[in-house]
Amino acid sequence: MPPRRKILVVLKGYPRLSETFIAQELLGLEKAGFDLTLISMRRPTDKKRHPVHDEIRARVVYLPEYLHEEPIRVLKGLVAGFSKPGFKVLIKRFLADLPRDISRNRFRRLGQALVLGREWPDGGEWLHAHFIHTPASVTEYASILTGIPWTCSAHAKDIWTSPDWELQEKLGSARWAVTCTRTGYEHMRQLTSRKDAVHLSYHGLDLARFGHFAGERSERTGSDPDDPAFILSVGRAVEKKGYDVLLRALALLPADLHWRMDHIGGGEELGKLKALASELGLANRIVWKGAMAQEDVLDHYRRADLFALACRIAANGDRDGLPNVLVEASSQRLVCLSTAVSGVPELLEDGENGLVVPPEDPARLAKALETAIRDPALRKRLGDAAERRVREDFDYHSSIRQLTGLFEAEWQKAS
């Protein structure tokens, strides 16, 4: 086996509760023998951490989040950049990018790359970006500056909110890129002549953390007002999660159907959603729990009767890839109701291992919710099938093996 190199992993922020799938991958690479240093473009804002974050040994280095906050550090990066082998090429590239993206962010990415190029922690020998939008911009600029090769993991929002010209540039210079849904994979392959450099790699789940749930699911049918059906949803309160659609669907359920819902997650639209729930007369049936640690989320999966997530394509093109919460819930034999957006149908097949409806359709979603609530036998059949699908095809060790192979192929070429 060729020697494994020190990898600098560039992240938008670390740690983040909403990006457990990234932390899980980082831990998997460490366990596979890779030596990582994490480069975060932002400082953490979440008050809680998942257990996986405490298991990751990699050192974290924070770049200046805003250039004006650390001007001396940025200036030192600029001065040191003059002597770097790729400085002239980097400035030429930046000046080509700027007219296509005249923004403060474009200058920020250049400044962060210059700081990274000067400080270059722990003798990094490879660069890897998580997300192909802004983290990949910093990573690519640092690669141009230093001559160190780079690779990328693309996910969802980063693909669909990036202009084609930028994706084409990055896919042309990265050694390879992986992404976690077939829709994203096919989109990126259309944008590059280097089709063999784009790979599909599902994140999967650490099944050791989400062990088989052998407990009994309830027989609730929504007929008992003293024991209502328990609906669960986990996700940030942002447009692409479709929580306004879910609330409108809940408002369409028959008056004789008794239910309650817990929502887990933060997000900037929580206030609007709470107001909408009140407007629709649902406020006393919904508990907004905010962000929670992974073990608490797992407990909710095991107590709920069904899981609902009304994914949609946002106005700016943002969308989910394959929401990890659907994989998590399915691993616990919890039937999931979602929409035919992006990678969701790659996990859930309507009527086989879940219920899938078109996005932006509260009436169809309400019908699926009513069907699942009234039929515990259906919930059991679909939940059991969902768990089988996850345990057969979504074990994250498969993704780690694939990434290990891609990195080691590069080491082999170099040696």
C-alpha positions in Angstrom: 0.0 0.0 0.0 1.4 3.4 -0.9 2.0 5.8 2.0 -1.0 8.0 2.8 -0.6 11.7 2.7 -1.6 14.4 5.0 -5.0 15.8 3.8 -6.2 19.3 4.5 -10.0 19.1 4.4 -11.7 22.5 3.7 -15.2 22.9 5.3 -17.6 25.8 5.3 -18.1 25.4 9.1 -17.1 22.9 11.7 -18.7 21.3 13.7 -22.3 21.6 12.5 -25.2 19.6 13.8 -26.8 19.6 10.3 -23.8 18.1 8.7 -23.4 14.9 10.7 -22.9 13.0 7.5 -19.6 14.9 6.9 -18.4 14.3 10.4 -19.2 10.6 10.0 -17.1 10.5 6.8 -14.2 12.3 8.4 -14.2 9.8 11.3 -14.4 6.9 8.8 -11.4 8.2 6.9 -9.4 8.6 10.1 -10.3 5.0 11.1 -9.1 3.9 7.6 -5.7 5.4 8.4 -5.8 8.9 6.8 -4.2 11.8 8.5 -6.5 14.8 8.4 -6.4 18.5 9.4 -9.7 20.3 9.2 -9.8 23.8 7.7 -13.0 25.6 8.6 -14.1 28.8 6.9 -16.5 29.7 9.7 -16.5 29.2 13.5 -19.2 27.0 15.0 -22.6 28.5 15.9 -24.4 25.4 17.2 -24.5 25.1 21.0 -24.6 21.3 20.9 -22.3 18.7 19.4 -22.9 15.2 18.1 -20.9 12.4 19.8 -19.1 11.7 16.5 -17.5 15.2 16.7 -15.8 14.2 19.9 -14.3 11.0 18.3 -12.6 12.9 15.5 -9.0 13.5 16.3 -8.1 15.9 13.5 -7.0 19.4 14.5 -9.3 22.2 13.4 -7.9 25.5 11.9 -10.2 28.4 11.5 -9.6 30.8 8.6 -10.7 34.5 8.9 -14.5 34.3 8.5 -14.5 37.9 7.4 -11.3 39.5 6.1 -11.8 42.8 7.9 -11.9 41.0 11.2 -8.2 39.8 10.9 -6.6 42.2 8.5 -3.0 41.5 9.7 -3.5 37.8 9.0 -4.9 38.5 5.6 -2.1 41.0 4.7 0.6 38.5 5.7 -1.1 36.0 3.5 -1.0 38.4 0.5 2.6 39.3 1.1 3.6 35.6 1.4 1.6 34.9 -1.8 4.0 36.9 -3.9 6.6 34.2 -3.5 4.3 31.3 -4.2 4.8 29.4 -7.5 1.2 30.0 -8.6 0.5 33.5 -7.5 0.4 35.1 -11.0 -1.8 32.3 -12.2 -4.1 32.7 -9.2 -4.5 36.4 -9.7 -5.2 35.8 -13.4 -7.9 33.2 -12.5 -9.4 35.5 -9.9 -9.7 38.4 -12.3 -11.4 36.1 -14.8 -13.8 34.9 -12.1 -14.6 38.4 -10.7 -16.6 39.8 -13.6 -18.8 36.7 -13.5 -19.3 37.0 -9.7 -18.8 40.6 -8.5 -19.3 40.1 -4.8 -17.6 40.5 -1.5 -17.6 36.7 -1.2 -15.3 36.4 -4.2 -12.7 38.6 -2.5 -13.2 36.7 0.8 -12.4 33.3 -0.9 -9.3 34.8 -2.4 -8.2 36.2 1.0 -8.9 32.9 2.8 -6.9 31.0 0.2 -4.0 33.3 0.6 -4.1 32.9 4.4 -4.3 29.1 4.0 -1.4 29.2 1.5 0.8 31.1 4.0 -0.1 29.2 7.1 -0.3 25.7 5.4 -0.9 23.7 8.6 0.7 20.4 9.4 2.5 20.1 6.1 -0.5 19.2 4.0 0.1 17.2 0.9 -3.4 17.1 -0.5 -6.5 19.3 -0.5 -10.1 18.1 -0.3 -13.2 20.3 -0.2 -16.6 19.4 1.2 -19.1 21.3 -1.0 -18.3 22.4 -4.5 -19.4 26.0 -4.0 -17.5 28.3 -1.6 -15.3 25.7 0.1 -14.2 24.5 -3.3 -13.4 28.1 -4.4 -11.0 28.5 -1.4 -9.6 25.0 -2.1 -9.1 25.5 -5.8 -7.5 28.9 -5.3 -5.1 27.4 -2.7 -4.3 24.6 -5.1 -3.5 27.1 -7.9 -1.3 29.1 -5.4 0.6 26.2 -4.0 0.5 23.5 -6.7 -1.0 21.0 -4.3 -3.7 18.9 -6.0 -7.3 18.9 -4.8 -10.4 16.9 -4.9 -14.0 17.5 -3.9 -17.1 16.1 -2.3 -20.2 17.8 -3.7 -23.6 17.4 -2.1 -26.8 19.2 -3.0 -27.3 23.0 -2.5 -23.7 23.6 -3.6 -24.4 21.9 -7.0 -27.7 23.4 -7.7 -27.0 27.0 -6.7 -23.6 27.2 -8.5 -23.6 28.5 -12.0 -22.6 26.1 -14.7 -19.5 28.1 -15.6 -18.1 27.7 -12.1 -18.9 24.0 -11.9 -17.2 23.5 -15.3 -14.0 25.3 -14.1 -13.8 23.3 -10.9 -14.6 19.9 -12.4 -11.8 20.7 -14.9 -9.2 21.4 -12.3 -10.1 18.9 -9.5 -8.5 15.5 -9.7 -11.9 14.0 -9.1 -15.2 14.8 -7.5 -17.8 12.6 -5.7 -21.4 13.4 -5.0 -24.2 11.6 -3.1 -27.1 11.4 -5.5 -27.6 10.2 -9.0 -29.3 13.4 -10.1 -26.3 15.5 -8.9 -23.9 12.9 -10.5 -25.6 13.1 -13.9 -25.8 16.9 -13.8 -22.0 17.3 -13.0 -21.1 14.7 -15.7 -23.0 16.8 -18.3 -20.8 19.8 -17.5 -17.4 18.2 -18.0 -15.5 16.3 -20.6 -13.7 14.4 -17.8 -16.7 12.2 -17.1 -14.5 9.5 -15.4 -13.5 12.1 -12.8 -17.1 12.3 -11.4 -18.2 9.5 -9.0 -21.4 8.6 -7.3 -21.0 7.8 -3.6 -23.9 7.6 -1.3 -23.1 8.8 2.2 -24.8 5.9 3.9 -25.2 5.5 7.6 -23.0 4.4 10.5 -25.2 1.4 11.4 -23.3 0.9 14.6 -24.9 4.2 15.8 -28.3 3.3 14.4 -28.7 -0.3 15.5 -31.7 -2.4 14.7 -34.8 -1.3 16.7 -36.5 -4.5 18.0 -39.2 -2.7 19.9 -42.9 -2.8 19.1 -44.4 0.0 17.0 -47.7 1.3 18.1 -51.1 0.3 16.7 -52.4 3.9 16.8 -54.9 4.7 14.1 -55.6 8.3 14.9 -59.1 7.4 16.3 -58.3 8.0 20.0 -58.0 11.7 21.0 -56.2 10.7 24.2 -53.6 8.7 22.2 -53.0 10.6 18.9 -50.7 9.3 16.2 -47.2 10.7 16.6 -45.7 12.3 13.5 -42.0 13.3 13.5 -40.1 15.6 11.2 -36.4 16.4 11.5 -34.8 19.2 9.4 -33.8 22.8 9.3 -36.6 25.4 8.9 -35.5 26.5 5.5 -37.4 26.8 2.2 -36.2 23.6 0.6 -37.5 21.4 3.4 -41.1 22.4 2.5 -42.4 22.8 6.0 -45.1 25.3 4.9 -46.4 22.5 2.5 -46.3 20.0 5.4 -48.3 22.3 7.7 -50.9 23.0 5.0 -51.2 19.2 4.4 -51.7 18.7 8.2 -54.5 21.3 8.1 -56.3 19.3 5.5 -56.5 16.1 7.6 -60.0 15.1 8.7 -61.3 16.5 11.9 -61.8 13.0 13.3 -58.2 12.1 12.8 -56.1 12.7 15.9 -52.4 13.4 15.6 -49.5 15.4 17.1 -46.2 16.3 15.6 -42.7 17.0 16.9 -40.3 19.1 14.8 -36.6 18.8 15.5 -34.2 21.4 14.0 -33.2 25.0 14.0 -33.5 27.4 11.0 -34.2 30.9 10.1 -37.9 30.3 9.2 -39.0 28.8 12.5 -40.8 32.0 13.4 -42.7 32.1 10.2 -43.6 28.4 10.5 -44.9 28.8 14.0 -47.0 31.8 12.9 -48.4 29.7 10.0 -49.2 26.8 12.3 -51.2 29.2 14.5 -53.0 30.6 11.5 -54.0 27.1 10.4 -55.2 26.2 13.9 -52.4 23.6 14.4 -50.4 25.3 17.2 -51.6 23.1 20.0 -50.7 19.9 18.1 -47.1 20.7 17.2 -44.0 20.9 19.5 -41.0 22.8 18.1 -38.0 21.2 19.8 -35.1 23.0 18.2 -31.8 21.4 17.5 -31.1 18.1 19.4 -28.2 15.8 19.8 -28.1 12.6 17.8 -29.0 10.2 20.6 -32.1 12.3 21.3 -33.1 12.3 17.7 -32.7 8.5 17.7 -35.0 8.2 20.6 -37.7 10.1 18.7 -37.3 7.9 15.7 -38.1 4.9 17.9 -41.1 6.4 19.5 -42.8 8.0 16.4 -45.4 6.4 14.2 -44.3 8.0 11.0 -41.8 10.5 9.6 -42.7 13.3 7.2 -40.5 15.6 5.1 -41.9 17.6 2.3 -38.8 18.3 0.3 -39.0 20.8 -2.6 -36.9 22.8 -5.0 -36.4 26.3 -3.6 -36.8 29.5 -5.7 -33.1 29.8 -6.0 -32.6 26.2 -7.2 -31.5 24.9 -3.8 -32.7 21.4 -3.0 -31.8 18.5 -0.8 -29.7 15.6 -2.2 -30.8 12.6 -0.2 -31.7 13.9 3.3 -29.7 11.8 5.8 -32.7 12.0 8.2 -34.7 9.8 5.8 -31.9 7.2 5.9 -31.7 7.4 9.7 -35.5 7.1 10.2 -35.7 4.2 7.8 -33.0 2.4 9.6 -35.3 2.4 12.7 -38.2 0.8 10.8 -40.0 4.1 10.8 -42.1 4.6 7.7 -41.2 7.8 5.8 -43.4 10.1 3.8 -41.6 12.4 1.4 -41.5 13.9 -2.1 -40.1 12.9 -5.4 -37.2 15.4 -5.3 -33.5 14.8 -6.1 -32.3 11.6 -4.4 -35.4 10.8 -2.3 -36.6 8.2 -4.9 -33.2 6.6 -4.8 -34.0 5.5 -1.2 -37.8 5.4 -1.1 -40.1 3.7 -3.5 -43.7 4.6 -3.2 -45.8 1.8 -1.7 -42.8 -0.5 -1.4 -40.7 1.0 1.4 -42.2 4.4 2.0 -44.8 6.8 0.6 -43.6 9.3 -2.0 -45.8 12.1 -3.4 -45.1 15.0 -5.8 -43.6 18.2 -4.2 -45.7 21.3 -3.6 -48.9 19.2 -3.3 -50.5 19.5 0.2 -53.5 17.6 -0.9 -51.6 14.5 -2.0 -49.4 14.7 1.0 -52.4 14.9 3.3 -53.9 11.8 1.7 -50.6 9.9 2.2 -50.5 11.1 5.9 -54.1 9.9 6.5 -53.4 6.6 4.8 -50.4 5.9 7.0 -52.0 7.1 10.2 -55.1 4.9 9.8 -53.2 1.8 8.8 -50.6 0.5 11.3 -50.1 -2.7 9.3 -49.1 -0.7 6.3 -46.7 1.3 8.4 -45.1 -1.9 9.7 -44.7 -3.4 6.2 -43.2 -0.2 4.7 -41.0 0.4 7.7 -39.6 -3.1 7.7 -38.9 -2.9 4.0 -37.2 0.5 4.5 -34.9 -0.9 7.1 -33.9 -3.7 4.8 -33.1 -1.3 2.1 -30.9 0.8 4.3 -29.0 -2.1 5.8 -28.4 -3.6 2.4 -27.4 -0.5 0.4 -26.7 2.4 2.7 -23.9 1.3 5.0 -21.4 4.1 5.1 -18.5 1.7 5.1 -19.1 1.3 1.4 -18.6 5.0 0.8 -15.4 5.0 3.0 -14.1 2.1 0.9 -14.8 4.0 -2.3 -13.1 7.2 -1.1 -10.2 5.2 0.2 -9.7 3.7 -3.2 -9.9 7.1 -4.9 -7.3 8.6 -2.6 -5.0 5.6 -2.8 -5.2 5.6 -6.6 -3.8 9.1 -6.5 -1.0 8.2 -4.1 -0.2 5.2 -6.4 0.1 7.6 -9.4 2.4 9.9 -7.4 4.7 7.1 -6.3 
